[in-house]
């Protein structure tokens, strides 16, 4: 069964060299957490970076995006929030790199995935 994630964009900001998106991801299955699954994405001149919660759903979202965008060059990194002694608020950070001439294509592809046209 194909996964069809849905996305809600809460904030979009187009700068000269960056497109910043903040929103929520909605998996194609019932989510067992009360908190929404937030994401933060930045399309730079030659990369797409994405931050998402380090939990089951965040990992599934990264797997879904890797199927659509290809595998990132490096595995996700973990960033701890709050106290460095626990993993409360931990995030997964991942980057996809592309040649600068491919930026428009990446923004278009990301818009298709998110279900909306992006600047």
Buried (B, 14 or more C-beta within 10 A) or exposed (E): EEEEBEBBBEEBEEEEEEBBBBBBBBBEEEBEEEEBBBBBBBBBEBBBBBBBBBBEBBBBBBEBBBEEBEEBEEEBEEEBEEEEEEBEEBBBBBBBBBEEEEBEEBBEBBBEEBEBEBE
